């Protein structure tokens, strides 16, 4: 380039008339990708607001159904089939109310800062939001929660977002169905008495070794255009970093993947029973009742 001659900007030709195709195509590709991500983000915000509104509207009729079923069960019903039907209505109404409440909690603005939380309630609430989708795709959601787990100092909403993203990632890896197992455990005292371990395991296709180092990069995705933003695992990485935890990945092609998160916990462990309807060590599958 001669002295005093200005270079061409993206979208323009050089002074000699030859288009800067490589720079222009690269610039346009990045611009279109950014525009698509912004549009996707706006759609997700709208969907979230709509879901919160629907959940709020569903809460009232569910309370009425639950109330009438509980009132009926207090009456002397001799017909055992009728009593069983009312019990089923009560049980399923309670399950739907928990799901609606979890959806409302997730849609609310997060509380500032971190507080001591029961990890079982956090993870159980997150799983209740993905079980319906898992059922549609013939995926069993299995819980393994230890009975004596420590409290953790965390942002509940961010931890739930992390777990939901890990579950959705695992479900995407099982297009023909499979098992999604979520484990909550405390590391042995020999390792660390103050660490909570969260693991999410799928029986999917596995992660190819050549891309394993890139899966936490923002906007990196192997999905078709429009089917993924490449931000799910990046968010997981950010949440773990915010909580000064550790994140590990183990994957075998054709066998599945396990994401393991280690988070610091309080020094004094509180004995906590898993929140209803789960029990320690018990398998619970999506779409099946525990009763």
Residue, then its C-alpha position, 0 to 999 in steps of 0.5 A: x500500500x502506498x503512503x497516504x493510501x487508505x485501506x478498504x473497509x469490510x464490504x468495500x473493494x480495494x482501490x485497485x477494484x479487487x474485492x477483499x473477499x476473505x476479510x469481508x466474508x469473515x466479517x459478515x459471518x461474525x456479524x450474522x452469527x452475533x445477530x443470530x445469537x441476539x435474536x435467539x436470546x430475545x426469543x428465550x427471554x420471551x419464552x421465559x416470560x411466557x412460561x412464567x405467566x403460564x405457570x402462575x396461571x396454572x398454580x390457582x386451578x391446581x390448588x383448587x384440584x388439590x384442595x377438593x381431592x384432599x377434602x374428599x379423602x377426609x370423607x368416609x369413602x367405602x369404594x376403594x377404587x374411588x379412594x385410590x382415584x382421589x389419592x392419585x389426583x392428590x399425588x399428581x396435583x402435588x407433583x404439578x404444583x412442585x413443577x410449577x413452583x420450580x419454574x416460577x423460582x427459576x424465572x424470578x430474578x436471582x437473589x443477590x449473593x450466595x447463601x447456605x443452601x440444601x443441595x438436594x432441594x436445588x438439584x431436585x428442583x432443577x431435575x423436575x424441570x427437565x423430566x418432562x422433556x426426558x420422558x418425551x425422548x424416552x430418557x430415564x432420569x435417575x437420582x442417586x442422592x446420599x443421605x448425609x450431605x453438607x450444606x453449600x454456600x452458593x447461588x441457588x439459581x446459578x447452580x440450577x442453571x448449571x445442572x439444567x444445562x448439563x442435563x440438556x447436553x446429555x439428552x442431546x447426546x441420546x437421540x434414541x433414548x437412554x439414561x441420565x444419572x445425577x449423583x450427589x455425594x460427599x467426598x470421603x474424609x481422606x480426600x476432603x471432608x468439606x466437598x460436595x460432588x455433583x455428577x451428571x452421566x449420560x449413556x449417549x454418543x460420547x465426545x470425540x477426543x479432538x473437540x474435547x478441549x473446546x467444549x467449554x468455549x463460548x459459541x462452540x457447538x457441533x449442532x446444526x445452525x439454529x439448534x444450539x448456541x454453543x453457550x450451554x457448557x460455557x455457562x456451566x464452566x462459568x458457574x463452577x468458576x464463580x463458586x471456586x469449584x472444579x469441573x472434570x469430564x470423562x467421555x468414551x465414544x459410544x458409551x457416554x459422558x460424565x461431568x463431575x463438579x466439586x464444590x466447597x461445603x460447610x465444615x459441619x455436615x448436617x444430616x439431611x434426608x433427600x427431599x420428597x419424593x426421592x430417597x437415598x440410593x433409590x432409583x427414580x425414573x422420569x414418568x414413574x411414580x414412587x408410590 
